[in-house]
């Protein structure tokens, strides 16, 4: 993550905002006092929030663990050829 001063950020606001949105890479902006804040795109922030929601939900994490178990043992649901054809032809 790049780190820049608040003065640099202010002087090049448009460039840094466009860079953050297009590169999906947050920027750390530091103030003279040492305080800092992070600039990130709204899409990235929403994805982070969704990830945190999943990680904090024990039932969702259990579903993921169960799914991984059936995937590695190849014992999960197997659609019929007819079902696959229907999905592919959507």
C-alpha positions in Angstrom: 0.0 0.0 0.0 1.4 3.4 -1.0 1.7 6.0 1.7 1.6 9.7 0.9 1.3 13.0 2.8 -2.0 14.8 3.0 -0.5 17.7 1.1 0.5 15.4 -1.8 -3.0 13.9 -1.7 -4.6 17.3 -1.7 -2.4 18.6 -4.6 -3.1 15.5 -6.8 -6.6 14.5 -5.5 -8.0 13.6 -8.9 -5.0 11.5 -9.9 -5.0 9.6 -6.6 -8.7 9.0 -6.7 -8.6 7.7 -10.3 -5.6 5.5 -9.4 -7.4 4.1 -6.4 -10.5 3.2 -8.3 -8.8 1.8 -11.4 -6.0 -0.2 -9.6 -8.1 -1.4 -6.7 -5.3 -0.5 -4.4 -5.9 1.6 -1.3 -3.7 4.6 -0.4 -2.6 5.5 3.1 -2.7 9.3 3.6 -0.7 10.6 6.6 -1.0 13.9 8.4 1.8 15.9 9.9 0.5 15.0 13.3 1.0 11.3 12.5 -2.6 10.5 12.1 -3.5 8.6 9.0 -6.5 7.5 6.9 -7.1 5.1 4.1 -8.6 6.0 0.7 -10.2 3.1 -1.2 -12.8 2.6 -3.8 -16.4 2.1 -2.8 -16.5 -1.3 -4.6 -13.4 -2.5 -2.7 -14.9 -1.2 0.6 -18.2 -3.1 -0.1 -16.2 -6.3 -0.9 -14.3 -5.9 2.4 -17.6 -5.5 4.3 -19.0 -8.6 2.7 -15.9 -10.6 3.6 -16.0 -9.4 7.2 -19.7 -10.4 7.4 -18.9 -13.9 6.1 -15.9 -14.3 8.4 -18.0 -13.2 11.5 -20.8 -15.6 10.7 -20.2 -19.0 12.2 -23.0 -20.6 10.2 -21.6 -19.3 6.9 -18.1 -20.4 7.9 -19.5 -23.8 8.7 -21.2 -24.0 5.3 -17.8 -23.2 3.6 -16.0 -25.8 5.7 -18.7 -28.4 4.8 -18.4 -27.5 1.1 -14.7 -27.8 1.2 -15.0 -31.2 2.7 -17.4 -32.5 0.1 -15.3 -30.9 -2.7 -12.0 -32.5 -1.6 -13.6 -35.9 -1.1 -15.6 -35.5 -4.4 -18.8 -36.4 -2.5 -20.8 -33.3 -3.2 -23.8 -32.8 -5.4 -23.4 -33.9 -9.0 -25.9 -32.6 -11.5 -27.3 -34.8 -14.2 -26.3 -34.2 -17.8 -29.8 -32.8 -18.4 -29.3 -30.3 -15.6 -25.9 -29.3 -16.9 -27.3 -28.7 -20.4 -30.0 -26.6 -19.0 -27.5 -24.4 -17.1 -25.2 -24.1 -20.1 -28.0 -23.2 -22.5 -29.2 -20.3 -20.3 
